[in-house]
Amino acid sequence: MSRPYLIALEAAGAAPILLPLALGKDTLKDLFSRLDGLFLGGGGDVNPACYDRVQHPKTEGIDSLRDETELLLTKWALEADLPLLGVCRGTQTLNVAAGGTLIQDVSDQVPNAIRHQYSPEKPRDFVAHGVETVQGTRLRQILGPTARVNSFHHQAVETTAPGFAVSAIASDGVVEAIELPSNRFVVGVQWHPESLISFDPGMLSLFKSFIQAA
């Protein structure tokens, strides 16, 4: 869990608590019961076995213990209608936990894809491309019709989980954000808003909306 996530959450009014891996299920459930919201950060790829797919050669950084812990926490949060915000891998975890699937490598599997992976060449606040938000979504209310975002991912949502709506797309059609309209606040974005809050008020508003819901 990198420092920029904590800075953004605290700036939005949260008191962030980090949950360790390898806890027993009862202990994890006890900690979960004390939370007002759940934040899912970025990282390595979700194991494709979690969504019944064979591993692509470019799928990397799998951490089975993290998958197990985060998928369980996410399912609990959805069942309890706990506010949830996912970033990058967090969005993918959210989609998989709710029954969706992932594109394992955008550059290989999406025809005419724009570049989505700018790591490690570019700094985290490098604005790479635009996204268009979907009318009627919570994300449109927060960010407006369009946003300029950074981009450090090679995977993305493929089949959206049941009940979820796509709330932003890139110019190549790749899903950039999803949300669950039936719950109080469940939003996942594919970019890294925590690295943009110093100059983009909309990105800080995203964190603030999450914390206000919590």
N, C-alpha and C positions, 0 to 999 in steps of 0.2 A: 504494500500500500504506500505509494509514493507521496511525498510531502505536499505537492500541489493540491491533491484531493482534500487533505486535511485543512489547508489554508482556505480553500474555497468553501468548504462546509462550515468552518468556523466563521468566515466572513458573512455567511448567510444566516448565522445565528444558531448553529448547531453546537453541541458538545459531542464530538466524535468519539466513539468507543470502537476499538479494533477487536474483532473476534478471532481468536487463534484457531488453527486447524487442529485436528487430532483429538478434539474433545469427545467425550461420550455423548450419545444422543440426548440423554436426560439432562446433562449439564448444559449442552448447547440450547436445548429447549428452555431451560430456566433463564439463561441469558437473553434469549430471544424475547421472552415474555416481558422483559423490562425495557424493550426498545420502543421508541416512538416512530421510527422509520428505518428502512434498510437501504444502504448505498452499496452498489456493486461496481468495483473499479475495473481497470484494464489489466492486461496480462497475456499469458500464453493462450493457445487455442483450447477450446473445449474438446474433449475426446469425442470423436464422431460416433463411437459406440453408444454414446448417450442419446443419440438420435437415429440409431439404426443405420449408420452409413459406414462404408469401408474407408479407412484412412487414406487421404490423398497424400502423395509424396511431399507436398509442401506444407502440410499440417505439422505444427511444431510447438514445443513448449508445453506439452501436455502435463498436467499435474493432477493425477487422479484424486488425491486427497482434497485438493481445492475444489475440483468438480463436485465431489460428493457433498462437501460441506455447503458450498454456495447453492447448488441445486436444491438441497433440502431447505435451506433458509429461504430461498426464493419461493418455493412451494408453500411454505408456512405463511410467508408474507402475503401471498396472493389469497390464500384461504382466509386469512384474518383481516383482509382489507387494510393492511398496513401500507402507508405511503412508501413508494420504492422509486429510486432513481438509478438507472444503469448507464455506465459509460463504456463504450468500445466493447471489450470482452463482456462487460456487465450486461450490455444489450443482448449479446449472443446467448449468455447464460439465461437471461430472462426468457428469451424466445424458446430455448430448448426446454427449460423447466416447465413451460406451459404447453409443450407439445409441438413446437415448430422445428424447422430444420435450417441448416446453414449452408451457404456457399463456402467451400473450403479454401478456394483461392480465386479471388475475383479476376485477376489478370489472366488466368488459364480458363476460367469457366464462364466468363461473361463476354460475349462478342462486343468489340468496339468499346471496351471499358476505358474510362479515364484512369489516370493514375490515382490510387488511393493510399499507397504505402510510401511515405516520405521519410521513414526512419532508416538509417541514422543520419542521413545527409542534412536534414533541415532541423532547426530548433523547434521546440514544442509549440511555440506561439506563431509558427509560420502558417499563414492563411493560404490554403491550397486551392480551394474551389468553392463554388456556391452550392447551396441546397435550396429546394423549394418546399415549403411546408404545405400541408394539405388543409384546405378550407374546412372549418368546423372542428378542428382538433384543438386539444389543449396547447400543443406546441405552437400552433398558429397564434393563439391568444398571447403566448409569452414572447415569441420572437418576431411575429409579423409574417408577411408572405414569403420572405427570403432571408437567408443568413449566409455569411461567409464563414467557413469553418477550416480548421486544420484537419489533417488526415494521416493516421498512422496505423492503418489496418489492412490486412489482406483477405480477411473473411467478412461475411455479411449475412444478413437474414436472407434465407431462400424462401421457404414456405412460412408465412406468418402463422403464429400459434392461433388456435381457435379463440374467437372473441376479441383478438387484438386487431388494431387498425394501423396501417402505415401512416405515419404523420410527417415524414419528410423523405424526399428522394433526391439523388444527384442527377446531373444531366444525362448520364448513361443509363438511368433507370434503376441503379442500385439503391436498395432501401437504406436510408440514413437515420431513420428514427421510427420507433413503434410506441404505441400506448394502448392501455386497456380502458376503454370508455366506461365500463361498468363499475370500476373501482374509484376510490377517492383520488388517488394520484399514483399512477404507474406509467412511467415514461422511461424509455431507453434511447439514447443517442449514440451514433457510431463515432462521432468525433470526440475531442477532448476539451470540453468547455472550461474545465478547471485551469487550463493554460491560457485562456483568452479573457478572463474576468478583469484584468487590469486595464483593458482598452475597449471592451465590448460590454456595455451594460446589460444587453440581452442575455449574455451567458451567465452573469451573476444573478439575473432575474430567474433563470432556470433553477439555480440552486435555492434561491429564496422561495420560489413557489413550492418546491419540494419540502423545505423546512416549515413553511407556513401550513402546509397540509399535515405535516407530522405534529 
